[in-house]
Amino acid sequence: MLLDQLFRTKRSPAVLTESLRCELASVSDYERRMCETVETSVVNYCRGGAASEQTVTRNRAAFDRLIIRPRCLQRIGGTRSLAVTSFGITYRMPVGIAPVALQCLAHPEGEKATARAARTFGVPFVLSVLSSVSIEELAEAVPRAPKWFQLYIFKDRELTECLVRRAEKARFRAIVVCVDTPTPGLSRTERRNPLTLPAKVTCANFVPNGNSGGANGNGKAKSCSASVLDYVRSQLDPSLGWDAIRWLMSITTLPVIVKGILNRADALIAADIGVHGLIVSNSGGRQLDYAPSAIEVLPEIVNAVGNRLEVMLDSGVSQGTDAFKALALGARMVFVGRAAMFGLAVNGQRGVEEVLDILKTELESTMLNAGCGTLDDLTPQHVCHEMQLYFPFAPERLRGSWRGESLRSERYRTRDRRTNIDAADAEIAEDTEHDDGVNVALLRAENVSERVTFQQRCVDPVIEEDGKLCPESRQALPSLQPPGTPPPYRNVPLQLNVPRGIYRSNTNNLSRCKGTSAAACPSEVRTTRTVISRKEAPPRRIKSHSMQNLCSGDGSKCIK
């Protein structure tokens, strides 16, 4: 394998490119080759994530759940371009290289090789503050590369301001401030296999003159690298607020881009304080486990602040189709971190260039086949979630249902309703045989959550004494029913927030009118309500009370 690597480095660029196109046709091929040729600790550093790495898995799965919906006969013609303008600068394609720390672990050239590849393709390169090449050294090696500088706001504000001044002097074009790193992410992979920095690899921006210390002896340089990294980690400030972003904007004239936004509320705050751009990102899953993927929260952030500032995305982009989906959902640009590191570890600058070329080719092909000639042709209608193919109206139903019921609840509810009705019909037939002459009202429960009130009203004949009615009976009375007919039933729906149960109202002429007998005031009605629990009980029947006999106190007169 070592001879193969030496042989490949001696090939001419054209032959090398053709070779890689045959053997390494995708970013995943570069990842596989890196796993075969690079040390395990470096592989874990490039591929690892936080804790159980569920966020890393979710990033990939979220892109896979999005479906591209192409348009046909769009008259594309010769108007085809991937050019995009960001902060007044035009780039050749909307794919940049995200900040990755300590790139010299993957290749001796490190950030220099990556920046040269970005210059070749005319895309922005974001230098990490924890880079293994200093700001000044990179600016001298690659002066014409479109460079951005990624920064943390440290506890020591003088240190932070000094880094900003150095970036301005080196002609960096933007400041990218990470706001999702109050403390380093927990990596179980690194705990199992700790990463040991080589003697010449350190955080060069925190070493005087950008010197890694190689001239002072390997042992001293190694201890210096470890101590510098520990110092930088100790400078991370979890007590930061949005006032720190205002302070950063007040000390620089460069555009300030906030990286690490995953919440619509944070995006609104960032827009209100006047930042120039956002990068929707979960840091590739390195910080917080079980965080949402960037592509999942991109639409809501674009809808909230997309017309006020530039919204970009990184985390999970490894194919041209991924870039297409993010751009269609409103991102101005996308950034790749791991993909560039895979190419860098396999073949240095040439590897990064080949990875960028793969992404460019895939993006161009996807746009043409989807009916888009330029980036302005991309719309959210070109992308949909896979669930919408099977349930086209599912999002509207979920938004309109205050209960949040599942999509299949109607089917199960219909089956339960039919079962209850069949059981009720069987009970009717059985009761008819044994209970002749008894009025049976069957309650058919269509749904457990529904409530129905059955109110039984028995109206007795009005009896006048001396041509006067009782005061309580002077209100309008319903028409009298002929003898022998069952009393009418009325269904009155209840509110859904009433406790579960069925309310039965029985009219019993049990009261008296001002001390007189019940016969003297038979029209006075008092309603008593009884709650019957229906939480777990099967459909039940309620037997109505027949009209009771009203008799006077001495039993001389009865009314039936």
Phi, psi and omega in degrees: 000323179294319177297323179296321178294318179295322180293320181293325181289342180269355180285159176287156183301321183293315180295322180296318180297315178297322179296315181293326180293332178279320186267323185241093187261356182209169178295324178296329175295321176293323177297317179294320178294323178297319180297333181275337189245346188248156179300152184297321181296323178289321177298315179297325178294320182283326187258342190291164177219188183281136172052240183279002175062031176289329178293322177298315179295321181294325178302315180289318183293326181295320176293322182293335181280350179270134183250138177270129179249103186281159171245146185250157174053056184262007177055053182292312177061223183265002181275077180233128182199147175252007185294144179219145179251127180224123181054040176081003181241134181265129177247156187287331176209157187275042179232120178246176180254120184285160179288130176227130184281152170052056181287345176292347173295327182273329182203145182301328180284332175055232184297333178296315180295319180293320180293323178295320177296322177294322177295322180298321182263000177065045179236156181288143175242126182258116179274128179284147176293338177263032182286157177272001174235134185286166180301312183292321181294320178291319179297325179286324182282323182229078187288332187261004179286140175287104190248137168244157182240124178268137190220149165253147172272105186278168175300321178277101183292331177295322176297318179296315180295324178297319178295322178296317180296322178293321178293320177297318180293327180276007175065040168287152191257352179197157175248123178252112183255126179275128182245006183251023183230068174290338177204155180299143179293151180275120181245113176288327179297316179292329178291323178289321182229083186301142179273123178254120181287134174297170186297324186262010180248121179204176176281094192293334182289350181248008177253135180306133178063015180068017182272129181283352176095015182294334182281351183261010180105144184293319182296317180291323179294321181296316179293325178294320180298314181295319182291323179295318180295320177295323179295317181296318179296326179288342180275352177294133190247107178284352182268012182291150174229183181292343175295334177293326177292320176299318178298317180297320179293335181281343184255003182217153176260357179283153175299137180254123181244128181266126183245136178111015181280130176227011185224137181298322181297319178294324178296321178294320178295316180299321178292324181293325181276353170098024176292159186270338182195165178232146170240110177287116190201148168245026179058037178067019182080016182271344186260300187239125176282147181063029172277156178292152176286154183295322183291335179289324183264355181301313183301318182291328178287321177297318179295331183279314189229010184297334179270001182248335180204173181277131180247125179237174185214142163219178182092105173098353182281118179221003180217161176295328177294328176296317178297320179299315182296317180292319179293323179293329180275003171118359180286141177283320179213164172234155180234144179241135178245299182296320181300318178293323178293325177298314178294321179296319181291329182280315187210032173061221182301318179298323178294319178294319178298319179293323176297316178297322178294321177298314180297320180295314180298316180295321180293317178299314180297318180295318180296316181296315181289339177270357178088029181238127178266325179230172180293335179290341180281346182285131179225162177299341179290347177279352183226140174213161176283148183299332179295331181291339177289327181265329179231083186301326183257016182298315180300321180294321180293321180292323179288329183273346182268115181286343179273341182067039183287159180288164183289339183259009184293328181297319181296314180292325180294321178297319179296318178294322180296316180296322178297317180294321180293318178299316179296323180292319179298320178296323179291327178296314181299321181290318181290330181295326181289325188260332185243076176281141177083359180256130180283121181244123176252115182268130179264115178261107183277107180285328181207147181297327185279347182278152180232136178226135178254127176254119182244122180256127180238123178252118183256121179264157177297144180277128181249125180262143173237118184060031177074014181239147176262156173297146182302325183287344185254011182283349178289163182296130181254149177290166181295144182284143179269143178294154181299142177095343179275143180290151179293148181289152177240139178235134178263119180243115181290144177258166175289153184287341181273003177286141179305153184298141178148169178242131184261126179243126181251122178247134179262113180240124179277080185246353184267171179235158183256098175055050175082349179281173181286163180294332180291332180288337181222066185286346184276351179291130188237130172237129184258127176248137185247136180235132181265127178247119183290136179234024185296308185242352186285148175288172179306134184240163176246151181236123179272123180285148177281129177290164183297125184280156178279128177259120181235152176285173184297323181270359178078011182284330183228130178232143178241127181248000000 
